[in-house]
Amino acid sequence: MTDKPGVWVEFLSDPEVRSALPAVAPHLGRIHLSISTTRFFSDEFAALTRQAKECGLDVYLWPLFPIERGYWLGEHNAAELQEVMQGLLRWRDAPGGPSFDGVSFDLEPGHAYAERLRTSKLHRLPTLLIEHVDPAAFERARLLFARALDTLHQGQLRAHAVAFPLVLDDAPGDRVLEDALDTPVSDLDWDEVSFMVYQTAFTQLAGLWFGPSLVAAYAQAAVARFGERAGLDLGVVGGPALGLDAGDRYPDPTVLAADLAAAHGAGIPYAQIRVYGLAGLLEEGGAGRWLGQLPPCATPAISQETTGLRAGIQALSRALKAAT
């Protein structure tokens, strides 16, 4: 594995990705290819994975359900995960199957619930979150995830979780924010656990671009909890993103570079940092423009704004625990 960042691939056709690979591959270490569960056994997609491997990239599949079945992975579709993982293994082992190193579990609330959270007023969010705190259902989902991870590991594949960084603001030993978001993260045998510190999302939530301070704070928290398994995801560069409004994207490569340096300075190797997403990189001048010159490590001071944000989320975690 080379110490270069990875990239998420969504909203691009297989031919579009294949045509872009020769130019983008020299700047990447890993590529995470979205694949709908309805497209398993696609010869075209399998050929794309093999080409990515030939370009020297580690390839991770990023399975997504149809929107009406939740899209992202979580408590809402945990009962289907074992079948999905078994399907990926059968496909890999079939003649002409895909070539890949691991599977990325995009842990987010189901699409309908996520939209309620995204479009609600801030004062309504605690009520929505409380409605989804169900320790028994959450534990059942965690056990189903554990079973799916065992299946992957038996197939010699790596299991990568990507989750909201808010869950890092639960008190040590608590899982109430994970439960409220329907996203089992802790206490599972992940090979890597990364967190979506998307400046775009936080800006749209709080009306403030937090900058490298936010990245450093959550990167440090991720390393403290998950050690060498910790990773980070940065975004958004250009283009569309499901669940995020338009605007508030990275304005230029220097701003992304500052966040890359902050994540790396917190102890996360570039190989475990990803950028969302490839479509935006291609729209905004290409991967070379954004990732061609990786910055040295940096350790920015944690700003009062970042400290205040995390204190508010930690207070929310305590309130949810008390209320439930």
N, C-alpha and C positions, 0 to 999 in steps of 0.2 A: 504494500500500500504506500503510495507516494503522499507526501505531506502537502497536498493541494486541496482546496475546498471542493465541495460537491455542489450539485445543482438539482433542484426539483423540476420535473417536467410535467406540465399539465396544459391542456387546451391546445396542444399541437398534434397534428396527425403524424402517423408513423413515417410517411415519406418526408415530411418537414424536418423531423428529428434526424432521420438518416442523412439528409442532405447537409445538415448543419454539423454533424459529428466531426468531419475532418478539421474544421476550423476551430471548434470549441474544445475538442478533446485535449490538446496540449496544455490547456489552462485548468483542467479539472482532474481530480483524483477519483471521483465517484459520480454516478448519475442515478437518480431515483426516478424511475419511469412509472407514471400512473397507468394502471390497467384496470378497467372496469371488470367486475366479476362476470359480466355478460360477454366478455371478449376472450375468456380463457380458450386456449387451443387455436388462437389466431396464428396462422403461418406468417403473416406479415409482421406481427409484433415479435414473434420468436426470432425472425431474421434480424429485426432491429437490435434485439439484445445481443445477438452473436456479433453484429457489426460493432456495437459499443465495446464488447470485450476485445475484439481485434484492434480497436483503437487504444487499447491499454487501460480502459476504465474498469473499476469495480462497478458492478451493476446490481442495484437493488430494485425489486419490484414493489410498487406502491399500490396495493389493491384498494379499490373503492367500490362501494355498492351503488346501485341506482339511487337517485335522490330520495325516492319514495321509501327506500329501505334504510335511510339515514345517512348515506354517502360515506361519511367518515366512520371509523371504528370506535366502538365503545360498548357500554352496558346494553344499549338498545339492540345491538345485533351480535352480541357475544355468543349466543347459541349457534350461530352460523359459522363461526370462525374455524372450527375443526374441519368442517367440510371444505371450506375455502383453502386451508393449508394443504389438505390432502389432495385437492384438485391441482394446486400448484406443483406438488411433487409428482403427480401422475403426468402432468404436462411436461415437466422438465425431463422426465425419464422416457417419454415417448419419442419415437424417431422424429427428428426435425424440431425437437422441443427447444424452449428458450434456454439461454445460458445466463445464470445469475448467481450472486454470492449471498444474498440475504433478502429479507422482506422488511419493509418499513410499515409499522403500524401507526397510522395517523390517528391519534387518540383525541377525539373532539366530541362534543355533544352531537346527538343526531341532528340532521339538517333542520327539521322543523323547530326543535328546541333551540338550536343555535340562532335561528332567525328571530325567535322571540327574545332571546338575550340581546341580540345585536340591535334590535329596533325599540327596545324598551327604555324608558327613562331610568336614570341612575337610581332613583329612589325606589323603583320597582324591582331592581335586580335581586335584593335579598329575598324577597317573597318568592320569586321564581326559583332561586337556588334552593330554598328550604323545601319547596315542593318535590325536589329531586333527591333529597337526602333520604336514603333507604338502606341502612347498613346491611340488612339481610340480602337484598337484591344485589347490592354492590359486591358482597363477598361471593355470591354465586357467580357473578360475572368474572371476578378475579380468578376463580378456580377454572372457569372455561378458558380464560386467556392462558393460564398456566398450562392447560392441556394442549392448546394450540402451539405454544412455544416448545413444549416437549416434542411435538410432531416435527417441527422445523429442525430442532437440534438433532433428532434421530436421522433426519435427512441431510445432515452436515451443512445446514444453512444457518446464517446469523439472523438474530431477531433484533430489530431496531425499533425502539419506541420514540415517537415524537409527540410532545404534549405542551399544553399551555404552561408558561412559567409561573402562573399564579399558584399552582400546586406546591411550589417551593416555599410559599408563605404560610403553609400549614405549620403549626407548632411541631417540634420533633415528636414523632410517634403518632401524630394525628393524621387522618386521611379525609377530613370532612369536606375540603374543597374538591379533592378527587371524586368523592361520592356525589357531591352536588353537581359536578360537571359530567358525571357518568363515565369517568375515564380512569380505569385502574392503571396506575403507574408503578407504585411502590410494591415491594415484596414480590417481585416477579423476576424471572431469570433472563432479563434482557442482556444482550451483549453490548448494547449502547443505548443510552437514554438521553435524548436531546430535547431542547426546549425552544419554542418559537418566540424569540424575542424580536417580534416584528415592530419596528418603529412605526410603521403605517398603522397597525392596529392600536397601539398605545396612543398615538397622536389623535386618532379618531375617537378614542374613549375619553381622553383627558384634555384634548385641545392644546397639547404641548409636545414638541419634539424633544424627547429626553436626551438623545445623543448617546455617546459612548458610556456615560455614567450608568445608564440603564443596562446596557449590555454587560458591563463589568460586574455590576451588582448581581445579576442573575447568573452570569457565568461562574462567579465565585461561589454562589449558593449551590449551583449544580455540581461543581467539583467537590464541595464540602460533603454533599450527600451521596454522590455516586462515584467519586474518585475518577479513575481512569476510564470509566464507562461514560462519563459526561460528554455531551455534545451540545451544539447550539445551532439555531437556524435563524437567518437574518433575512429581512425583506421589508418592503417589496420593491423590486426593481421593475419599473415600467409595467405595462400590461394589466390584464384582468387578474382578479383573485376572488374566488368564490367566498362569500361571507364577509367581504370588505368593500366599502364604498370606493368610488373612484377618488383619485387625488392622494395627497400625502405620501408620495413615493420618494425614494432616494433621489435627490436632485442631481447628483453627479458622483463619479467614482471616488472622489476624495472623501465624501461623507461615509460611503460604505467602507472605505479603507480604514477610517478611524474606528468603526465598529469591529471590523475584522481584527485590528490590532488590540482592541480592548478584550475581545474574547480570547485571543491567543495569549495575551498577557496574564489572563486569569488561570492559565494552565490547560486550555483546550487546544489540542493540535489542529492545524488547518484541515487535516484529513477528517476531522469530526465536526467541521463547520460547513454548513450548506447555505446557499443563497436561493431565494425564491424570486423569480424562476427563470427558466431558460427562455420562454417566450419574451419576457421583458428584456433580458440581456440582448437577444437578437434585435429587438425593436430599437434598443438604445445604444447601438454601435458595436455590439458583439461582446463575447466573453473576454477577448483580449483587452478591450477598453476598460472593463470593470475588474478583471481578475488577473491581468497580465503582469502586474507588478505588486506582489504581496508585501504589505508593510511589516516592519519589525514590531515586536511586542510593545504594548503600552499599558500603563496602569493608571487610568484617569481617576481623579478624586470622585467619590460618590456625592452627587449634588444633593442639596436639601430637597429638591423636587422629587428625585428618585427615592430618597429616604422617606419622604412623606407619602408617596404613592404606595410603597411597600408596607408602611405602617398602617395605612388604610385597609389594605388587603388582609393584613394580619388581624386587624380588628374585626373585619368581616368574617374571617375564619373562626375567631373566638365567638362571635355572635351566633353563627350558624350552629356551632357545637352546643352553645347554651340553649338555643331554641329547639334543638332536636334531641 
